[in-house]
Amino acid sequence: MPQLFTGDELTKDDVDVKDVTPSSPTSFVSGPLVASVDNDGPIVTRRELWAYYLYYNGDNGVGPLGYSMTLFQSLATGAGFDSSLGPGHPCTAATSSSQCLLPWGKGTKSVSSVVLVANGVSFAIMTALFTTIGSAADYGSFGRWLLFVLTIICWGAQFASMSLTTPDRWGLAMALFMIGFVSYGATLVFYAALFPRLARNTPHARRLKEKLDQGELTAEEYEVEESLEKNKISNISTAHSNIGYIMTLALNLSILLPLQNNPKVDNYTIVLTNAYWVVTGIWWFIFQQPRPGPKLPKGESYLTIGWKQIWEAVRQYKKLPYTFVYLFAFFLLADGLNTTGTLVSICQNDKFQFSFLQNTYLGLSQALTSTLSTFGFWYIQKYWKINTKKMFVVTNIATILIPLWGMIGIWTTKFGFHNVWEFWAYNIFFGLFQAPYYAFSQTMMAELTPPGFDNMFFGLFGLSNRASSMIGPNVIQAIIDRTQNNWEGFPFLFALCAAASLVIWFGVDIQKGRRDAVKFSDEKRKSAKKGVDARG
């Protein structure tokens, strides 16, 4: 399921704020290409904050990330034919035992490969979307309307799933899955982008700022207290995501159990799932208060400023080596994990014959363990004062073990995602270790981001996390096409996850990276101030 970071309990020793003046926030680089941080704006009301939490409660991924792919794969399988027997021999027949093929262009392609192609193309579209208009969301009210439009598109794609009732509509199912998947992934990124501005404008954050201005707090004390306020909001929002995941799956049982023999029960389930998001998510667009960013710089375009920001960020590599090493390694790690999840889901859907009911039970096991592990890891870290990187390493090991287990399935059917119990174990294991993975990965990024440059670097991080899976799906679908064996894709994913993890473990020094980030921020602030003074 999607996650925002849960945050850490911070102490003064955890935060290096040397040479940073919080009362002079900076989020611009040389030139006018990065929007400045605005500490002004309406104070966040309780109603507005709860509307923010409820949006994430509904935007939990059950529909566009889970059910829609299952329905797409089910219809594609129904429209395909057994590769060993040829056209006219359905894959759903009791005698079918080989790969299921679909007409594709001038030839054929396995259903598994088609699903992976859909995922790969979707991630490529997300990449283009985030790089082209992601940064534009910092200016004016563009970000507010962008989230609204993307949400409406995702809702529309989910409701349109009612039309997917026969196998011959598998092409439409693929299109609706991709539209829903892309728009859903984008809503997560632009929802997360709202968080820093909200956190700066809570009543408590405003009081902290007043105390700083009046000399009642030192800069270091202010940074620690402000960070704790951010962690409070992020913890509650993450809890709502997990709770929403559980509630949605439990609610769906009210349809899946009594209507399990109804041919349209899967369609009804997607509609109910989407309706839950509409009911919980609409309030954000009603109660969100206007906090527009600065005007778009003169001469700039919404379609080009994102690329200019990325170029400006990449030029800073030598000054921020650990930050960029982490971004690169995490790009590969996220690609490996996301593709592994897709491949396991394909195997799981085949094993359970695309049953929404069985997938709901499995999803509940993952949701419950995710909720427990999010708080469990946080408690362990607080109690034993374990730093973020060590906690992240633990989750990395779990990430590597998943494709390693799948590799075993190449040589035997006793283990390696061939048995029902393995998919139960996988969902529980994933919930226990991969929910904290999302939390600690973002906390790592926060440690390595120059203060005041959050939009630029979290934009790159969002690109690495949400739009990274362009390599994995394309390589895996080619392997499956060549070998006609889904499990042959796991060795590549194991190597990808292992290599990326090793780079993070031994190539990223958080303490030095944080010092580099603070130094970079200080230099840019002084440089920008000199430029303003010179023009004045």
GIKAHU-V692045 format. One record per residue. RES is the residue in one small letter. PHI is phi as a letter, one per 30 degrees, with the letter a starting at -180 (NA if undefined). PSI is psi in whole degrees, -180 to 180 (none if undefined). D_FIRST is the distance of its C-alpha to the first C-alpha in whole Angstrom. Layout:
# GIKAHU-V692045
RES|PHI|PSI|D_FIRST, RES|PHI|PSI|D_FIRST
This chain:
# GIKAHU-V692045
m|NA|159|0, p|d|149|4, q|b|144|6, l|c|159|10, f|d|145|13, t|d|-22|14, g|i|168|17, d|c|154|20, e|d|119|23, l|c|146|26, t|b|174|30, k|d|-31|32, d|d|-20|32, d|d|-20|29, v|c|122|29, d|c|106|32, v|c|20|33, k|e|134|37, d|i|18|38, v|c|128|36, t|c|104|37, p|d|-28|34, s|d|-5|37, s|b|67|37, p|d|144|34, t|b|130|33, s|b|43|31, f|b|148|33, v|c|-173|35, s|e|126|38, g|j|175|39, p|c|29|37, l|d|-12|34, v|c|130|31, a|d|144|31, s|d|150|32, v|d|132|30, d|c|112|32, n|d|-6|32, d|c|176|34, g|k|169|32, p|d|145|32, i|d|138|31, v|d|125|27, t|d|162|28, r|d|-39|26, r|d|-41|26, e|d|-41|24, l|d|-41|22, w|d|-34|21, a|d|-36|20, y|d|-45|18, y|d|-43|16, l|d|-31|16, y|d|-44|15, y|d|-27|11, n|d|-41|12, g|d|-31|12, d|d|60|10, n|c|-4|7, g|i|-3|6, v|e|-43|8, g|d|-68|11, p|d|-27|11, l|c|-29|8, g|c|-73|9, y|d|-41|13, s|d|-40|14, m|d|-38|14, t|d|-44|15, l|d|-42|18, f|e|-49|19, q|d|-36|19, s|d|-47|21, l|d|-39|24, a|d|-40|24, t|d|-39|25, g|d|-28|27, a|c|-10|29, g|d|-177|30, f|b|156|32, d|d|126|33, s|d|-29|34, s|d|-22|36, l|c|-23|38, g|j|177|38, p|e|145|37, g|j|-10|38, h|c|99|36, p|d|150|33, c|d|-19|30, t|d|-3|29, a|d|153|33, a|d|-26|33, t|d|-6|35, s|d|132|33, s|b|-8|32, s|c|-175|31, q|d|145|29, c|c|125|28, l|c|149|30, l|b|147|29, p|d|132|32, w|b|108|31, g|i|-127|33, k|c|1|37, g|b|-141|35, t|b|162|32, k|b|143|29, s|d|152|27, v|e|-42|24, s|e|-42|21, s|d|-39|23, v|d|-42|23, v|d|-41|19, l|d|-36|19, v|d|-45|21, a|e|-42|19, n|d|-46|16, g|d|-44|18, v|d|-39|20, s|d|-44|17, f|d|-35|17, a|d|-41|20, i|d|-41|20, m|d|-39|18, t|e|-48|20, a|d|-39|23, l|d|-49|22, f|d|-40|20, t|d|-31|24, t|d|-47|26, i|c|1|25, g|e|-50|22, s|d|-26|25, a|d|-22|27, a|d|-13|25, d|d|-14|26, y|c|136|30, g|h|-141|31, s|c|17|29, f|d|-42|27, g|d|-38|24, r|d|-48|24, w|d|-30|25, l|d|-46|23, l|d|-40|20, f|d|-48|21, v|d|-44|22, l|d|-39|19, t|d|-45|18, i|d|-41|21, i|d|-45|20, c|d|-44|17, w|e|-44|18, g|d|-43|21, a|d|-37|19, q|d|-44|17, f|d|-32|21, a|d|-13|23, s|d|-14|21, m|d|-23|24, s|d|-7|26, l|c|82|24, t|c|-13|26, t|b|152|28, p|e|-30|28, d|d|-8|30, r|c|21|27, w|d|-32|25, g|d|-42|26, l|d|-38|25, a|d|-40|22, m|d|-44|21, a|d|-45|22, l|d|-37|20, f|d|-46|17, m|d|-42|17, i|d|-46|18, g|d|-40|15, f|d|-45|13, v|d|-48|15, s|d|-36|16, y|d|-48|12, g|e|-38|11, a|d|-37|15, t|d|-36|14, l|d|-44|11, v|d|-47|14, f|d|-22|17, y|d|-46|15, a|d|-32|15, a|d|-19|18, l|d|-22|20, f|e|-50|19, p|e|-41|22, r|d|-38|25, l|d|-46|23, a|d|-32|24, r|d|-16|27, n|c|16|28, t|d|157|28, p|e|-41|31, h|d|-41|31, a|d|-38|30, r|d|-40|33, r|d|-39|35, l|d|-42|34, k|d|-40|35, e|d|-43|38, k|d|-37|39, l|d|-46|39, d|d|-31|41, q|d|1|44, g|i|11|44, e|d|-18|42, l|b|143|39, t|d|166|39, a|d|-39|37, e|d|-44|35, e|d|-39|35, y|d|-45|33, e|d|-42|31, v|d|-46|30, e|d|-39|30, e|d|-38|28, s|d|-40|25, l|d|-36|25, e|d|-40|25, k|d|-42|22, n|d|-34|20, k|d|-47|21, i|d|-42|19, s|d|-35|16, n|d|-45|16, i|d|-41|16, s|d|-39|13, t|d|-41|11, a|d|-40|12, h|d|-37|12, s|d|-47|8, n|d|-42|8, i|d|-41|11, g|d|-37|11, y|d|-45|8, i|d|-47|11, m|d|-40|13, t|d|-47|12, l|d|-41|12, a|d|-41|15, l|d|-38|17, n|d|-24|17, l|d|-23|19, s|d|-17|22, i|c|-44|22, l|d|-35|21, l|d|-54|23, p|d|-25|26, l|c|23|26, q|d|-19|25, n|c|2|28, n|d|129|28, p|d|-19|27, k|c|14|25, v|d|-35|23, d|d|-40|20, n|d|-43|21, y|d|-37|21, t|d|-42|18, i|d|-40|16, v|d|-43|19, l|d|-43|18, t|e|-44|14, n|d|-37|16, a|d|-36|18, y|d|-43|16, w|d|-41|15, v|d|-45|18, v|d|-40|20, t|d|-28|17, g|c|-24|17, i|d|-27|21, w|d|-28|22, w|d|-39|21, f|d|-17|23, i|d|-42|26, f|c|-5|26, q|d|129|25, q|d|148|28, p|d|125|30, r|b|68|29, p|d|147|30, g|d|-176|30, p|d|164|34, k|d|151|35, l|d|131|35, p|e|143|37, k|e|133|40, g|i|-6|40, e|c|159|37, s|b|147|34, y|d|-26|31, l|d|-13|31, t|c|-20|32, i|d|-30|31, g|d|-44|28, w|d|-37|29, k|d|-38|32, q|d|-42|30, i|d|-43|28, w|d|-42|31, e|d|-38|33, a|d|-43|30, v|d|-32|30, r|d|-17|34, q|c|11|33, y|e|-46|32, k|d|-25|35, k|d|-20|35, l|b|60|31, p|d|-42|31, y|d|-33|28, t|d|-45|26, f|d|-31|26, v|d|-42|26, y|d|-44|23, l|e|-44|21, f|d|-47|23, a|d|-39|21, f|d|-32|18, f|e|-47|18, l|d|-40|19, l|d|-45|17, a|d|-38|14, d|d|-47|15, g|d|-45|16, l|d|-46|12, n|d|-43|11, t|d|-37|14, t|e|-44|14, g|d|-40|11, t|d|-44|12, l|d|-41|15, v|d|-39|14, s|d|-38|13, i|d|-46|16, c|d|-40|18, q|d|-45|16, n|d|-40|17, d|d|-43|21, k|d|-41|21, f|c|14|20, q|h|42|22, f|i|29|19, s|d|117|19, f|d|-36|17, l|d|-48|18, q|d|-40|17, n|d|-31|14, t|d|-43|13, y|d|-45|15, l|d|-41|13, g|d|-37|9, l|d|-39|11, s|d|-39|12, q|d|-41|9, a|d|-43|8, l|d|-45|11, t|d|-31|12, s|d|-44|9, t|d|-46|11, l|d|-43|14, s|d|-33|13, t|e|-48|12, f|d|-34|16, g|d|-48|17, f|d|-39|17, w|d|-42|18, y|d|-44|21, i|e|-44|22, q|d|-42|22, k|d|-44|24, y|d|-44|26, w|c|5|27, k|h|46|27, i|d|135|25, n|d|163|24, t|d|-41|21, k|d|-42|22, k|d|-38|23, m|d|-39|19, f|d|-37|18, v|d|-39|20, v|d|-44|19, t|d|-31|15, n|d|-41|17, i|e|-43|19, a|d|-38|16, t|d|-41|15, i|d|-36|18, l|d|-28|19, i|d|-55|16, p|d|-27|18, l|d|-42|21, w|d|-40|21, g|d|-33|20, m|e|-35|24, i|e|-31|25, g|d|-11|25, i|d|-36|27, w|c|-13|30, t|a|155|30, t|c|3|28, k|d|-32|28, f|b|169|25, g|j|44|22, f|i|47|20, h|c|-13|23, n|b|154|23, v|e|-45|21, w|d|-28|21, e|d|-35|19, f|d|-32|16, w|d|-45|16, a|d|-41|16, y|d|-48|14, n|d|-38|11, i|d|-44|13, f|d|-43|13, f|d|-44|10, g|d|-40|9, l|d|-37|12, f|c|-27|12, q|d|-22|9, a|d|-48|8, p|d|-28|11, y|e|-47|11, y|d|-38|10, a|d|-51|12, f|d|-30|15, s|d|-40|15, q|d|-32|15, t|d|-39|18, m|e|-44|20, m|d|-39|20, a|d|-37|21, e|d|-33|24, l|c|4|25, t|c|129|25, p|e|130|29, p|e|129|29, g|j|-5|29, f|c|32|28, d|d|-44|24, n|d|-43|24, m|d|-52|25, f|d|-32|23, f|d|-23|20, g|d|-43|20, l|d|-38|21, f|d|-41|18, g|d|-37|16, l|d|-42|18, s|d|-37|17, n|d|-54|13, r|d|-29|12, a|c|22|15, s|d|-25|16, s|d|67|16, m|c|-30|19, i|d|-55|21, g|e|-57|19, p|e|-39|19, n|d|-40|22, v|d|-45|24, i|d|-41|22, q|d|-32|23, a|d|-40|27, i|d|-44|27, i|d|-39|26, d|d|-39|28, r|d|-39|31, t|c|-17|30, q|h|34|29, n|b|115|27, n|e|-35|23, w|d|-16|23, e|d|-12|25, g|d|-19|22, f|d|-37|21, p|e|-42|24, f|d|-43|23, l|d|-36|20, f|d|-46|21, a|d|-41|24, l|d|-48|21, c|d|-41|19, a|d|-45|22, a|d|-45|24, a|d|-40|21, s|d|-42|21, l|d|-39|25, v|d|-43|25, i|d|-42|23, w|d|-43|25, f|c|-10|28, g|c|-2|28, v|b|114|27, d|c|107|29, i|d|-42|27, q|d|-48|30, k|d|-38|32, g|d|-37|29, r|d|-40|29, r|d|-41|33, d|d|-40|33, a|d|-43|31, v|d|-42|33, k|d|-43|36, f|d|-46|35, s|d|-43|34, d|d|-43|37, e|d|-43|39, k|d|-37|37, r|d|-44|38, k|d|-40|42, s|d|-43|42, a|d|-38|41, k|d|-40|43, k|d|-39|46, g|d|-40|45, v|d|-43|45, d|d|-39|49, a|d|-39|50, r|d|-31|50, g|d|none|51
